[in-house]
Amino acid sequence: MSERAFRELARTKRPYMTNNPRSENKGVFADASKELGLSSEAGVPLFKIDKDTFTKNGMVIPGNTPLFGFVILKRNRVFTTKEYKLLSRFIIQCGTILWGLYRKLYSNKA
């Protein structure tokens, strides 16, 4: 995995898209992507914020919210700006549900 891609995602806490991860040195698993013919990549952070808090905050992630994880999407066609925006918003919203379920799952464990 490219540490640069992860460090940038962790620093900015913003989704990214690259339509040539190998030459831009911005992607994750760039060599494997080339071998498999996956020319495009989008990375989306997941945050430690539940759905209710996210909704009450106007569907905006507060700047001090820590990361919970991240999702990398790869495909063999370029991402359009419209697709990228739609996917990144959808994944961030799904991440709020996932964080709530994760907390609920582990809140009962001692």
PyMOL commands that set and color helices and strands:
alter all, ss='L'
color gray80, all
select helices_A, chain A and resi 3-12+21-24+30-36+51-56+81-107
alter helices_A, ss='H'
color red, helices_A
select strands_A, chain A and resi 16-18+40-47+67-75
alter strands_A, ss='S'
color yellow, strands_A
deselect
rebuild
show_as cartoon
